[in-house]
């Protein structure tokens, strides 16, 4: 097996453990046991538990940042941009629900440089979202509700999708996207 493949396996196994127990509670021995290898073998592929956490969180944050950049730079209206943001969150969640647990719950354990980098990406992402909603409100595309409530409500739902969706056995991904976009953007009445 290629070293990068093995490293990715370690990262995926760690993401599952971090989701189940939280970053602080997981040891390298726990990770090795989950993978059926000796703890010392892990260090052939990674330097530390911190490297694993950073990889999980920064990779996901960069994926969201890139996606948001594409959405912001498009010529589409606010509603279509918001639909694309919701789709982005759903797509990332379906690909990596375990990693999103670390992004949402363990980011504060990042070491300083990565922590600052992550916080900047998160702030920029939220500001881009806020700007789309604001421009949509000004253009009359979005109802003039309180911007902060709209941002909070939408992003809170999307950020916790990783907790809810894996427990749903009968909701197809296409239905999830269609209905979640409708509910988040149009409400239930």
Buried (B, 14 or more C-beta within 10 A) or exposed (E): EEEEEBBEBBBBBBBBBBBEEBBEEBEBEBBBBBBEBEBEEBEEBBEEBBBBBBBBBBEBBEBBBEBBEEBBEEEEBBBBBBBBBBBBBBBBBBEBBBBBBBBBBBBEBBEEEBBEBBBEBBEBBBEBBBBBBBBBBEEEBBEEEEBEEBBEEBBEBBBEBBBEBEEEEEEEEEEBBEEBBEEBBEEEE
